[in-house]
Amino acid sequence: MSPGKFRFLVPSRNLSFLSTPSEFLRTLLSMCSEAETRLIFAALYIGTGTNEQKIVQTLERRLGQLQNRATDGPSMRTTFLLDYLRATRREPTKEGDPASAKDL
């Protein structure tokens, strides 16, 4: 391997392939609801649709569960890595609320 290049060796038994967007969403929601220490999201932006609301609600619920269990505050760190220009666009949603990652 060339110097400065990274790779991850993963046994094939630890891999699974997701075939549909709905399977991806179910898997993502399941992982969010079971996370214990950290979640890291990397995307161009977060939309304002029903699926995105489900993700945010699942994260809020999980953080609340962990906070209730912890004596010294939440033990899970959540990080969003987003494209700044796309993630800060201010467009009204159907309900009239601004759509922005800043609101998270």
N, C-alpha and C positions, 0 to 999 in steps of 0.2 A: 504494500500500500504506500502511496506517495506521502511524504511528510506534509503535515498540515491538513490532511483530509480525515474526516471522521466517518466511522461506520458503526452500526449497531448489529451485533450478531444475535439473532433471535431464533430459537428452535421453532421449527415449522409447527409443532404441536401447540404453540402459544399464539398462533395467528388464526384469524378468521376473516372472511371476506364478507362485506356488506353489499347486498345486491341492489337495494332500492333506497331512495331518500327516506321513506317511512321507517325502514329498518335502521338506518343511521340515526334518525331522531329517537327511536325507542332505545337504542343502545346508549346514546348520549344522555338521555334523561335518566336511564338506569344508573349509569356511571356517576352522574351528578348526585343522585339521591343516595349513593353508597359511599361517596368520597369521605375520607377521614382527615387527610393532612393537607392536600393541595389539589387545585384544579388550574390548568393553564389552557386558555383558549387562544388560538391564532386564527384570524380571519381578516378579510378586507373591511368588513363592517358588520354591524348587527342590525338586522331589519326590524320592522315594527309589527310584523304579522303575528298570527296566532301561535305559530311554532316558536318564534322568538320569545313571546310572552310566557309560554310553557317553560322554556329553559330558564328564564329569569325567576319565575315563580318557584321552580324546583330548587334553584340555588338559594333563594331566600328561605325556603322551608328547611333546607339542609343546614344552612348556617344557624338558623334558629334552634334546630335540634341539637347541634353541637354546642351552641352557647348554653343551652339549658343543662347539658351534661357537664360542662367545664366549670371549674371553680375560679379560674384565672382568665376568663374571656374565651372567645372562639379559638379553636385550635386549627382551623383550616384556612389556608391562604388561597385566595382566588385572584388570578391574574388574567387580564384581557390584553392581548397584543393585537392592535387594530391599526389600519391605515388612518392616519390622523385626519386627512382631508375628507375621506369618505365617512368616517365615524362621527364627524362633527357637523354634518349637514343638518340644517334645521328645516324639516318639512313637516307640515301638519299630518297627523294620523287621522283616521276616520273619526276618532273621538275629539279631535281638535288639539290634542296634546303635542308638544314638540317631540320629534323623533331624533334622539341624539344619544350617543354612548355616554355623554357627560351625565345624563340622568341616572345612569346606573350607579 
